[in-house]
Amino acid sequence: MSLLALVALVLTGGSAFFLGWDLFSGEIEGAAAGQLEQRKKKSKNGLLNLSRKMFRPLVMPYSQRIQAENWRKKNKRQIISAGMEDEIDVDELLAYKIFLGLVVPPVLYIWFFSQGFRPSLFMFLFMGITLYMYPSFWISGLRKKRQEEIKLQLPFVIDLMTLSTEAGLDFIGAIQKVVEKTRPGPLVDELERMLQQTQLGTSRADAMRELAWRIDLTEVSSLIAVLVTADEMGGSIGAVLRVQADLIRTQRFTSAEKKGAAASQKLLFPLILFIMPAVFIMIFGPVILGFIGAK
């Protein structure tokens, strides 16, 4: 038996021992019954829904004991910024990563071994690292996509808020008008959530700061900082909004120019590596074949 197979068997035996211990101690039953105070969530990700039935009772009793407060704070904001707080929380994310990275690879290795295929140690480690990093990449991708949607929707929302305030509505009334008239989107959802917070007694400034914290986008944070300052100083909200709308459009235009310039540089490598050789073959190929045939 190889060293890798021995390690896999030891890990599997240890997992079985701890599972049996927790089963008799009632900890797994408590977790399955919801005694770990975790809400039942439903995700659009099928792998998460399938894995949750396993990692919540098997891994979460141990992962919740891990002292990683900084990691939890950082990833909690990542989850909220991605709009995933109704699908997964930070404790589940940690358990999900541990389950995919440490539990799944030994099981897959044993299955491969039973089928007569013996994967190398490098493949075993690569699979574990990849599976461990997958949940973070998944949430990061959703977060980036959501922030791009907010960037696209932000100038229109600010223009509508500007028109509303200049027409005589106060700031909260303008936001209410935006929520009612604008097509659904992540920014509108966050504004609606901010309105609900103000209706529950949160101050307008604190509600706006929490909105900027949840979205975690530079453009929104700058806008909220200016609006809070103007509100506290008694300035004109409509004028501030109009200036910010022009500034955001200028930033988007500059960003588009940078992306266009970068695209031409990215095309240089495939142009030299693939297109230019094909062109040379088409031009000089017949000449070379004719020269060889003449000999």
Protein Blocks (a to p, Z undefined) as FASTA:
>chain_A
ZZklmmmmmmmmmmmmmmmmmmmnommmmmmnopnopacdddfblklmmmmmmmmmmmmm
mmmmpccfklmmmmmmmmmmnopmmmocfklmmmmmmmmmmmmmmmmmmmmmmnopacdf
klmmmmmmmmmmmmmmmmmmmmmmmmmmmmmmmmmmmmmmmmmmmnopafklmmmmmmmm
pccdfklmmmmmmmmmmmnopafklmmmmmmmmnopaklmmmmmmmmmmmmnopafklmm
mmmmmmmmmmmmmmmmmmmmmmmmmmmmmmmmmmmmmmmmmmmmmmmmmmmmmZZ
